[in-house]
Structure formats: structure tokens, C-alpha cells
Amino acid sequence: MGNKWFVAALLLLLAVVSARAQRFSVATNLADYANFCTLNLDVSYALSRHWSLTAGAKYNPFSYRSGELINKQRTFSLGARWWPWHIYSGFWVASKAQYMEYSHGGIRSPQTREGDAYGLGLAGGYSYMLGPHLNVEAGLGLWGGWRKYTVYACPRCGTTHGRGEQAFIMPNDIVISVAYVF
């Protein structure tokens, strides 16, 4: 008699756990690692069958060739995704608000540009389910907004060449992500 109650309680627990499954995902974009080893993480929460909220962070503290080649950044974003078919599966369209603190230089010229950028982004892509908890995502995004910056003569010398503010529109997300859905 006790075993029947145990089995019934176990089945009920499994039903509750499986009903709550697929609400969260954690993803990392492999394409960002190709961008001078930029560390990144996206966390997502499913609001409904078609909507999810996302929060992301990117961080790159590295400089190369003894500080002559720099592509540092700290980026934070908050947004939403719309899934036409079902959450965490198939095509998606996303929008987000994003802030970036950056320092880039020595890549195309010896000049370095440091500053802050903030704005809104739009992206689209596809999420392919490899298994019940593992997805691969691919997508592209565009980001526009306002940036304030200072231009230096070289990454390490500190000689200021100018300051400025400007609007921008640029490609932002090249997404080739691995996501764990739970």
C-alpha cells in the first residue's frame, strides 16, 4: 500500500516538474568568442507560448600584443523575443535596449576610441532543437543609438586627439549560440 502512494506521489511530482519545464534558458554566443574572446551569457524566461524576456551581458577585458591591440567591452542588454510557433523553437524576432562601455584600438590604425554607447536593437533568427534541453541558435541583429567617445593617438600613449558624440546604426549581433533550456 505504501509503494502505491510513493509511486503516485512520484508521478505527480514528475508531472508538476515537466509542466514547469522549458521556462528558462541559458545561452552563450560562440561568434562572440571569435571576437577577441569576448565572454558572454544570455538568460531568458518564457512569459507565454510566444514571448520570452532576455537579459544579456558581454565582457572582454583582454588586450593583445603587449597592449597595442584592444577590443575591450562591457555590454548589458534587456529585451524580448517573439516566437511565432512555440517558445524556444523555430523562428524568432527580438528587440532590446543595450548599453556598452568600450575601448577599441590598434586594429585598423594605431588610434584608440573609448566611450559609452546606448540604444535599441532588432534581431531575427532561428532556434533548432537538438534535444529536449539543448538548442542551437542562429541569427543576425542591427543596433542603433547614441555614443559618446574620446579618440587617443594610440592604445597606451594617452594623447587625446578629440572627443565627440554621434548617432550610429551598425550590425550588432551575429548569433551562433548554444542554449540550455530548462
Beta strands, then each sheet from edge to edge (+ up, - down):
strand 1: 24-29
strand 2: 39-46
strand 3: 51-60
strand 4: 63-64
strand 5: 69-82
strand 6: 90-105
strand 7: 112-129
strand 8: 134-152
strand 9: 160-181
sheet 1: 4+ 5- 3+ 2- 1+ 9- 8+ 7- 6+
end
